[in-house]
Amino acid sequence: MVLQSKQVSPLPIGPGGNNVLKSKMNDTNTKLTMLTTQADANTVYDPPVPKPLTEQKIEPFCSSDDSIASLVAAIGCLMIVYGIAAK
């Protein structure tokens, strides 16, 4: 494995100075860059993803039954008509 250096992307927070908030943001940005680089380097040693034993079956969360949708729409229309008539 060849190690590659990675430069920290500068934050657009203005020029230097002794601002505590800017220092904390730059330290956090440096730590995030180091963690991202370490995570990328760790993937070199990960084993390959195993093949699934069975074929993946994707089922929709809601069935495509239109009768429920039309029933809800009819109840909604009846409620609107009742609201108008009840005034």
N, C-alpha and C positions, 0 to 999 in steps of 0.2 A: 504494500500500500504506500502510495506517495502522499505525503502531507502537503496540503496546499494552504497558503496563508489567505486570510480573508480580512479585508479592511472594513472597519466600522463605518457605516454610512452616516455622514454628519446630519444633525438635526437642524432644521431651519429656525433656530431660536435666537438668532442675532449674534453679534460679536461677543467675545470673552467677557471678562468682568468677574467680580466676586459675588455673583448672584447665587444664592444657595439652591434655588429651584432649578436653575440651569445646570448646576453641577449634578444635582440628583437625577435630572432627566438624562444627562449625558452618561452617568454611571449606569442607569437602567438600560439605556440603549447599548452600551458596551456589553453588559451582562447578557442581554437578549441575543446579541450577535454571537457571543461565545457559546451560549446554549444551543443556538441554531446550528452553528458549525459542528459542535460536539454531536448533536443528534444526527447530522448528515454523515459524520465519520463513523458513528456507531452502526449505521445500516450496512456497512461493508461486511460486518461479522454476523449479520442476521442470517439464519438459514432460509432457504427458499420457501415460499408459501406452499403448503401441501395442497394437492389436488383434492377437490371434494369427492366424497364417496358416492354421492347421488347427484343427479341433475338438479340444478336450482329451479324451483318453481315459484314464479311470482304471481301472487293473487292480488287483485285490487282490494283496497280497504272497504270500499262500499260497492255493493253489487250494482250492475248497470240496469237495475229494474226500474223502469220508468213509471210503473204504476204508483209507487210511493211518492214520487215527485208530482205526479198529476193529482194525487189525493191531497197532498199538502197545498197545492195551488188552488184546488177547488174549495177546500176549507177556508183558505185565506180570502178568496173571492166572496164566499158566503158571509164571512165576518165583516167584510167591507160593506156589503149590501145591507146587512143587519144594522151596522153602525149608522148608515145613512137613513134607513127606514125608522130607526128608533128615535131620531131627533124629532 
